């Protein structure tokens, strides 16, 4: 059974930081492309950051220079370090695992991030 379990969300003031974690089980984690997506109030889900099995990363323009995605294959965990948070970063953040050249695609349950003073 595949599970992606996010943690680390919460309420933070503008300019603050949070680190999200996503622990995966039931997949060959080292082969997965791991991503973080978010869905803000009244908005569509969007890609925030992704990291390939080889460690290559890409980011949404809105978070470049503020967010960092990383992975620990020994712990089957992907992280999203979020710095200098802004109110527009408020959203439910979802972990995603996919495998190139396959339709396989898994989602976590999401973790809420609220940026407010």
C-alpha atoms as a printed R data frame, in Angstrom:
    type eleno elety resid chain resno       x      y       z
1   ATOM     1    CA   UNK     A     1   0.000  0.000   0.000
2   ATOM     2    CA   UNK     A     2   1.399  3.342  -1.058
3   ATOM     3    CA   UNK     A     3   1.402  6.169   1.458
4   ATOM     4    CA   UNK     A     4   2.666  9.718   1.227
5   ATOM     5    CA   UNK     A     5   2.360 11.452   4.572
6   ATOM     6    CA   UNK     A     6   2.981 15.195   4.762
7   ATOM     7    CA   UNK     A     7   3.815 17.102   7.913
8   ATOM     8    CA   UNK     A     8   5.163 20.465   8.978
9   ATOM     9    CA   UNK     A     9   2.379 22.801   7.961
10  ATOM    10    CA   UNK     A    10   0.949 25.458  10.222
11  ATOM    11    CA   UNK     A    11   0.438 29.145  10.838
12  ATOM    12    CA   UNK     A    12   3.387 31.460  10.310
13  ATOM    13    CA   UNK     A    13   3.849 35.210  10.064
14  ATOM    14    CA   UNK     A    14   4.952 36.852   6.830
15  ATOM    15    CA   UNK     A    15   8.704 36.578   6.481
16  ATOM    16    CA   UNK     A    16   8.790 33.402   8.518
17  ATOM    17    CA   UNK     A    17   9.902 29.895   7.596
18  ATOM    18    CA   UNK     A    18   8.480 26.392   7.601
19  ATOM    19    CA   UNK     A    19   9.837 23.037   6.541
20  ATOM    20    CA   UNK     A    20   7.450 20.510   5.096
21  ATOM    21    CA   UNK     A    21   8.239 16.797   5.084
22  ATOM    22    CA   UNK     A    22   6.722 13.974   3.086
23  ATOM    23    CA   UNK     A    23   7.444 10.429   4.175
24  ATOM    24    CA   UNK     A    24   6.821  7.806   1.504
25  ATOM    25    CA   UNK     A    25   6.192  4.097   1.833
26  ATOM    26    CA   UNK     A    26   5.190  1.364  -0.559
27  ATOM    27    CA   UNK     A    27   7.172  2.768  -3.492
28  ATOM    28    CA   UNK     A    28  10.752  2.562  -4.744
29  ATOM    29    CA   UNK     A    29  11.401  6.049  -3.476
30  ATOM    30    CA   UNK     A    30  14.856  6.450  -5.023
31  ATOM    31    CA   UNK     A    31  13.362  6.071  -8.498
32  ATOM    32    CA   UNK     A    32  10.503  8.505  -8.027
33  ATOM    33    CA   UNK     A    33  10.240 12.070  -9.185
34  ATOM    34    CA   UNK     A    34   9.001 13.814  -6.068
35  ATOM    35    CA   UNK     A    35   7.066 17.040  -6.157
36  ATOM    36    CA   UNK     A    36   5.308 19.552  -3.982
37  ATOM    37    CA   UNK     A    37   2.106 21.109  -5.242
38  ATOM    38    CA   UNK     A    38  -0.207 23.598  -3.632
39  ATOM    39    CA   UNK     A    39  -3.790 24.711  -3.932
40  ATOM    40    CA   UNK     A    40  -4.745 28.098  -2.573
41  ATOM    41    CA   UNK     A    41  -8.270 29.261  -1.807
42  ATOM    42    CA   UNK     A    42 -10.220 29.485  -5.055
43  ATOM    43    CA   UNK     A    43  -7.198 28.486  -7.110
44  ATOM    44    CA   UNK     A    44  -6.133 25.498  -9.138
45  ATOM    45    CA   UNK     A    45  -3.497 23.123  -7.878
46  ATOM    46    CA   UNK     A    46  -0.056 24.193  -9.086
47  ATOM    47    CA   UNK     A    47   3.433 22.761  -9.060
48  ATOM    48    CA   UNK     A    48   5.685 24.406  -6.477
49  ATOM    49    CA   UNK     A    49   8.874 22.352  -6.821
50  ATOM    50    CA   UNK     A    50  10.065 18.981  -8.023
51  ATOM    51    CA   UNK     A    51  13.182 16.875  -7.668
52  ATOM    52    CA   UNK     A    52  14.184 13.981  -9.881
53  ATOM    53    CA   UNK     A    53  15.759 10.706  -8.839
54  ATOM    54    CA   UNK     A    54  19.090 12.207  -9.865
55  ATOM    55    CA   UNK     A    55  18.600 15.307  -7.755
56  ATOM    56    CA   UNK     A    56  17.732 17.821 -10.465
57  ATOM    57    CA   UNK     A    57  15.259 20.422  -9.279
58  ATOM    58    CA   UNK     A    58  12.809 22.876 -10.746
59  ATOM    59    CA   UNK     A    59  10.684 25.547  -9.127
60  ATOM    60    CA   UNK     A    60   7.710 27.726  -9.849
61  ATOM    61    CA   UNK     A    61   8.832 31.279 -10.606
62  ATOM    62    CA   UNK     A    62   6.877 32.544  -7.612
63  ATOM    63    CA   UNK     A    63   9.005 30.580  -5.137
64  ATOM    64    CA   UNK     A    64  12.464 30.685  -6.726
65  ATOM    65    CA   UNK     A    65  15.045 31.926  -4.262
66  ATOM    66    CA   UNK     A    66  12.737 31.336  -1.293
67  ATOM    67    CA   UNK     A    67  11.888 27.614  -1.352
68  ATOM    68    CA   UNK     A    68  14.248 24.641  -1.541
69  ATOM    69    CA   UNK     A    69  13.264 21.061  -2.280
70  ATOM    70    CA   UNK     A    70  15.497 18.205  -1.171
71  ATOM    71    CA   UNK     A    71  15.294 14.470  -0.670
72  ATOM    72    CA   UNK     A    72  16.796 11.843   1.602
73  ATOM    73    CA   UNK     A    73  16.580  8.484  -0.126
74  ATOM    74    CA   UNK     A    74  17.775  6.685   3.009
75  ATOM    75    CA   UNK     A    75  14.705  8.003   4.844
76  ATOM    76    CA   UNK     A    76  12.280  7.862   1.894
77  ATOM    77    CA   UNK     A    77  11.509 11.497   2.594
78  ATOM    78    CA   UNK     A    78  11.261 14.668   0.556
79  ATOM    79    CA   UNK     A    79  11.417 18.117   2.113
80  ATOM    80    CA   UNK     A    80  10.353 21.607   1.193
81  ATOM    81    CA   UNK     A    81  12.160 24.373   3.038
82  ATOM    82    CA   UNK     A    82  10.112 27.552   2.744
83  ATOM    83    CA   UNK     A    83  11.697 30.866   3.697
84  ATOM    84    CA   UNK     A    84  10.478 34.445   3.527
85  ATOM    85    CA   UNK     A    85   6.907 33.258   3.372
86  ATOM    86    CA   UNK     A    86   4.264 35.568   1.965
87  ATOM    87    CA   UNK     A    87   0.492 35.643   2.447
88  ATOM    88    CA   UNK     A    88   0.092 34.434  -1.143
89  ATOM    89    CA   UNK     A    89   1.881 31.212  -0.155
90  ATOM    90    CA   UNK     A    90  -1.177 30.285   1.902
91  ATOM    91    CA   UNK     A    91  -2.445 26.970   0.545
92  ATOM    92    CA   UNK     A    92  -2.794 23.286   1.128
93  ATOM    93    CA   UNK     A    93   0.504 21.704   0.130
94  ATOM    94    CA   UNK     A    94   0.476 18.243  -1.404
95  ATOM    95    CA   UNK     A    95   3.268 15.744  -1.897
96  ATOM    96    CA   UNK     A    96   3.379 13.887  -5.204
97  ATOM    97    CA   UNK     A    97   5.304 10.878  -6.430
98  ATOM    98    CA   UNK     A    98   5.489  9.889 -10.067
99  ATOM    99    CA   UNK     A    99   7.624  7.669 -12.236
100 ATOM   100    CA   UNK     A   100   8.873  8.732 -15.650
101 ATOM   101    CA   UNK     A   101   7.438  6.908 -18.668
102 ATOM   102    CA   UNK     A   102   4.592  5.468 -16.597
103 ATOM   103    CA   UNK     A   103   1.123  6.722 -15.623
104 ATOM   104    CA   UNK     A   104   1.888  6.004 -11.984
105 ATOM   105    CA   UNK     A   105   1.094  9.030  -9.856
106 ATOM   106    CA   UNK     A   106   0.496  9.190  -6.114
107 ATOM   107    CA   UNK     A   107  -0.685 11.995  -3.832
108 ATOM   108    CA   UNK     A   108  -0.525 12.713  -0.148
109 ATOM   109    CA   UNK     A   109  -3.438 14.033   1.865
110 ATOM   110    CA   UNK     A   110  -2.076 17.568   2.086
111 ATOM   111    CA   UNK     A   111  -0.883 19.872   4.841
112 ATOM   112    CA   UNK     A   112  -2.216 23.375   5.423
113 ATOM   113    CA   UNK     A   113   0.099 26.378   5.391
114 ATOM   114    CA   UNK     A   114  -1.284 29.733   6.479
115 ATOM   115    CA   UNK     A   115   0.822 32.860   6.235
116 ATOM   116    CA   UNK     A   116  -0.781 35.653   8.182
117 ATOM   117    CA   UNK     A   117   0.003 38.312  10.731
